[in-house]
Amino acid sequence: MTPSTREEHVSRDDLLRWLDGECAPGERARIGGHLERCAACMTTLETLRTRSERLDGLLRELDVERPGDHLPRRPPARRAPRWSAPVRRAAVVAGLLVGAA
């Protein structure tokens, strides 16, 4: 390639956005095409991917508070006790028998 036709490398910021799926479709296609042709950018991308995965693993191990963890949690829905369904059925049957008498 001559210097006038040489393609510029993709920036680290753009590679990170590409990794995170934050690029518009056209930009994603452009970067993907560049990565197919450029071993240097592909190497940088793999380095960034490895570092990102390692950081995610460390954060999970440390159980770092995630955004929203400080918000109060909704209490679980109250469930009726197991015995309540048979008792309700028995009450309905008793009511029907008393009403029929």
C-alpha positions in Angstrom: 0.0 0.0 0.0 1.2 3.5 -0.6 0.9 6.1 2.1 -1.9 7.9 0.3 -4.1 4.8 0.1 -3.2 3.4 3.6 -6.2 2.9 5.8 -6.1 4.3 9.3 -6.4 2.0 12.3 -9.6 1.9 14.3 -9.3 3.7 17.6 -9.3 1.9 20.9 -12.5 3.7 21.9 -14.2 2.5 18.7 -13.0 -1.0 19.3 -14.4 -1.0 22.8 -17.7 0.3 21.5 -17.7 -2.4 18.8 -17.0 -5.0 21.5 -19.8 -3.7 23.7 -22.3 -3.6 20.7 -22.7 0.1 21.0 -22.0 1.0 17.3 -24.6 1.9 14.7 -25.1 -0.8 12.1 -23.1 1.1 9.4 -20.2 1.8 11.8 -20.2 -1.8 13.0 -19.9 -3.0 9.4 -17.1 -0.6 8.6 -15.1 -1.6 11.7 -15.8 -5.3 11.0 -14.6 -4.9 7.5 -11.4 -3.2 8.7 -10.8 -6.0 11.3 -10.9 -8.6 8.5 -8.1 -6.8 6.7 -6.0 -5.5 9.6 -4.1 -7.9 11.8 -2.9 -5.1 14.1 -6.4 -3.9 14.9 -7.5 -7.5 15.4 -4.7 -8.1 17.8 -5.7 -4.9 19.7 -9.3 -6.1 19.7 -8.3 -9.5 21.2 -6.2 -7.7 23.9 -9.1 -5.5 24.8 -11.6 -8.5 24.9 -9.2 -10.5 27.1 -8.8 -7.5 29.5 -12.5 -6.9 29.6 -13.3 -10.5 30.4 -10.6 -10.6 33.1 -12.0 -7.4 34.7 -15.6 -8.8 34.6 -14.4 -12.0 36.3 -12.6 -10.0 39.0 -15.6 -7.9 39.7 -17.8 -11.0 40.0 -15.2 -12.6 42.4 -15.1 -9.4 44.5 -18.9 -9.2 44.4 -18.7 -5.5 43.7 -21.9 -3.6 44.2 -23.6 -3.2 40.8 -25.7 -0.2 39.8 -29.0 -0.4 41.5 -27.9 -2.8 44.2 -28.4 0.0 46.8 -32.1 0.4 45.8 -34.7 -1.3 48.1 -35.8 -4.7 46.8 -39.5 -5.4 46.3 -40.6 -7.9 48.9 -41.5 -11.3 47.5 -45.2 -11.9 46.8 -47.0 -13.5 49.7 -48.2 -16.9 48.9 -51.0 -18.7 50.7 -50.0 -21.6 52.9 -50.2 -25.0 51.3 -53.1 -26.1 53.5 -55.3 -23.2 52.5 -56.5 -24.7 49.1 -57.9 -27.9 50.7 -59.5 -25.9 53.5 -61.1 -23.6 51.0 -62.5 -26.6 49.0 -63.8 -28.2 52.2 -65.5 -24.9 53.2 -67.2 -24.7 49.7 -68.4 -28.3 50.0 -69.7 -27.7 53.5 -71.5 -24.6 52.3 -73.1 -26.5 49.5 -74.2 -29.3 51.8 -75.6 -26.9 54.3 -77.4 -24.9 51.6 -78.9 -28.1 50.1 -80.3 -29.3 53.5 
